[in-house]
Amino acid sequence: MTTAVDTNALLAILYEDTHTDASEAALRRAYQQGTVVITPVVDAELAADGHFEAASELDEFLEDLSIRLVEPSRDALFRAGERFRRDVSRRPDDVGCPACGSERGVTCAECGRDLTPRQHVAADLLIGGHAVVDADSLVSFDDGFYETYVPSLTVYPE
């Protein structure tokens, strides 16, 4: 069994946040069941975080956690592209209030163009596409996102 890991689960371990215990437990479970992997997207997001000063430090962190860096398959990449296209087509033109759902158009004060909200980007969908095609599950704290866009994916912690 192969378990993919999302960036947020590894950041929880690096920074000991509210998800640290759950992340560590999910990773322990994954180790007992088989191989634990990340994609180059997760590797790049970890590098972008600024915690590691050199690639060798990031490699050492992953090695200490017995996490392998693997390339996603062509099928996983294609599925991620399909999901991204679907995500972009669903995006609203207006900004919505997360509390009441009211939508409102927003205009740029500089140029007058309509602004649209930025939502999940292709990276999230690459992680999900890889996990659903090339792995058996994913350790992530974005379970609501993956439940919406990759509903067949098993996400831990539950």
N, C-alpha and C positions, 0 to 999 in steps of 0.2 A: 504494500500500500504506500502511495506517495501523497504527502501533504505539502501543499504550497503555503507560503507565509507572506502576508501582506506587510507593507512597511510599518503600519501603525502598531502591529504586534511587536515588532523589533524595537521601535522607538519606546514603547512602554517598558521594555527591559532596560534600555539604555538610560532612561530618565526616571525610572521608578515612579510611575504615575499611578492613577487609580486602577489601571488595567494590568499592572505588572503581575499580580498574583494569578489572574485569569490567563494571561499570556503564557506565563511559565507553566501552568498546569496543562494548558492546551498543547504546548510544545512537548512536555513530558509524555503526554498521551500519544502524540504523533511519533515520537522516537520509538515507543513501544510497538507501534503498528508498522513501522517501516522507515522509508526515506523522507527527509525533510529538505525542501528545495525553495529557492527564490529565482525569479527571472531577472534579466538585466535591468528591467524597469525598477524593481525594488532596490537593486544594487545602486542604481543611479540616484534614486530618491534618498537612500541612506547617505550617499556621498554628498548630496546637495544639502543635507541637514547641517553640516558643519561640525559634527561631533568628531569626525576622523580627519586628521591632518594629512594622511597619506593613504593611498590605496592599500598598502600593506597592513595598516591598522584595521581597516575594514575587513580585509581578508582574514586577519587573525581573529577578529570578533566572530565572523561567520564560522571559521574553523573551530573555535572554542564551543560554539553552539551546534557543531556537526551539521551545518546547513550547507548544501551544495548549490552552486550557481549553475542553472541550466537554461538552455535556449528553448523558447516555446516552439512547438511544431507549427508547420504551415497552416494546419487546420485551426489551431488555437488563434493564430494571428488573423486568419480570415474571419473567424467567429467574432473576435474582438472588433474588427472593422464593421461587421454587420451590426453589432450592438451599438457601436458609436454612431453609426448612421441613424439608427432608430432613436437613440438618445437625442441627437441634434434635432431630429424632426419633431420631437415632443416638447422641446423647450418653448416656454411661453415668450411672447414678445414683451411682456410687462414684468415688473418686479412684483413678487407676491409676498405678503406678510406671512411669516411662519406661524403667527398666533391665530389670526382670524381668516386668512386666505384672501383678503382683499388685494386686488391687483391695481397697480398704478404705473403709468408710463413715466420714465425718467429721461430727461434731456441733458446732454453734456453742456455745462456752463461755458466751456471754451469754444466749442465748434457748433453747438446746436443739434448735433446728431442724437438720435434715439439710442439709449443705452439698453443693453439686454443683460440679464444675469448670466454669470459664468457658473456652470455646474460641473459635474464630474467630467474629467477629461479622458482622453484615450488611454492614459496610463492605468486608470482604475479598471477599464474594460480589458486591457491587455492582461492584467493580473487575474481578473475573473475568467477571461477566455482561456488562459493557460491552465488555471486550476480546474475548470470544468472539462477540458479536453485531455490534458496531459497528466492530471493528478486526480486524486479521489476526494480531496477536501481542501479547505482553505482555513488558515487561522487568520482572523481579521476582526476588527471592531466596527467595520462598515457593513454589518449584516443586513441592515435595512436596504442599503444600496444594492447589494448582491441579490437579496431576495427579490427585488424589483426587476433587475436587469439580467440576472443569471439564476432564475428560480430553481433550477435543477441542481445547483451547487450546494454541497454540504459545507456549512460555515461553523467553525468552532471559535471561541467557546459558545456553547448554546445558551 
